[in-house]
Amino acid sequence: MNGGDGPSSYARNSSYQRGAIDAAEALLRKEIYQRLDLTDHSFSSFTIADFGCSSGPNTLLAVDIIIQTLLHKFSSSMPNAKTPEFQVFFNDLPQTDFNSLFALLPPQRPYFVAGVPGSFYGNLFPKAYLNLAYSSCALCWLSDLPHEIRDTTSPAYNKGRIHYTGASAEVAQAYSCQYKKDIKSFLCARSRELAEDGLMALIVPGVPDGFLDSQASTGSEFDLLGSCLMDMARENKGGGCRQFQPAHILHNSKGTGRHHQKQWRVEARENGDTGGYLRIRHHA
């Protein structure tokens, strides 16, 4: 994810992820309050980890919701006991811009903070260390590309694509198998790290059973992005510092009850030795 606070940063381009947190807030509060078992437990500290936190303000919003709910739970269930200290761990890959994330932290906050770089598909904490594990809109990212889609002799070879939308059943199956491996690794790692009676809250993007790939707006957007990247790769093979701006229009219908039409204009430019960039603009 792009760090910092610029126009192309994750911090300024994560309204979808913010919407997922907003939509799940009431359920998250309810489940934490009802399921957190304080019977026969004494806490001097309470540890929380956000897996796949990225570098924008969304993770701080989620942590605030969790901390507020925990404070309410402890004060109502154990009014005569001292509220534990809260330790929050922000986890993401090592290249994450943790500096930008930490710069967003309020100076006065009811929890301690630490960053934990590394893949959440492996163990990151000691055994039985965490009281609450949380992740939002992160488990949709695979640990690696399925090897079959890069094998030119495989039926699942996914030539010219960066996504499985519209590809063969073999390609979709390869992605599915990779996801099963990844989610198993994630759950196994968290089962080791969670303390007795620990909680885990996951927000994972998904689609209903029977939903066609072609109906998903993200699939169309990845197709569009892939075609632009392929254009850039082909132009680069020609050498030189030629610039190009292929413009494509995607009509994306989404919503419930009625359709809302969006237009996405994609402009791509390749600048030779200076690198390249891809710009996608939304036109209402």
Secondary structure as GFF3:
##gff-version 3
##sequence-region A 1 284
A	DSSP	three_ten_helix	10	12	.	.	.	ID=ss1
A	DSSP	alpha_helix	15	35	.	.	.	ID=ss2
A	DSSP	beta_strand	45	51	.	.	.	ID=ss3
A	DSSP	alpha_helix	58	77	.	.	.	ID=ss4
A	DSSP	beta_strand	85	92	.	.	.	ID=ss5
A	DSSP	alpha_helix	98	103	.	.	.	ID=ss6
A	DSSP	beta_strand	112	117	.	.	.	ID=ss7
A	DSSP	beta_strand	130	136	.	.	.	ID=ss8
A	DSSP	three_ten_helix	147	150	.	.	.	ID=ss9
A	DSSP	alpha_helix	169	193	.	.	.	ID=ss10
A	DSSP	beta_strand	194	203	.	.	.	ID=ss11
A	DSSP	three_ten_helix	213	215	.	.	.	ID=ss12
A	DSSP	alpha_helix	217	237	.	.	.	ID=ss13
A	DSSP	beta_strand	248	254	.	.	.	ID=ss14
A	DSSP	beta_strand	260	270	.	.	.	ID=ss15
A	DSSP	three_ten_helix	272	274	.	.	.	ID=ss16
A	DSSP	beta_strand	276	283	.	.	.	ID=ss17
###
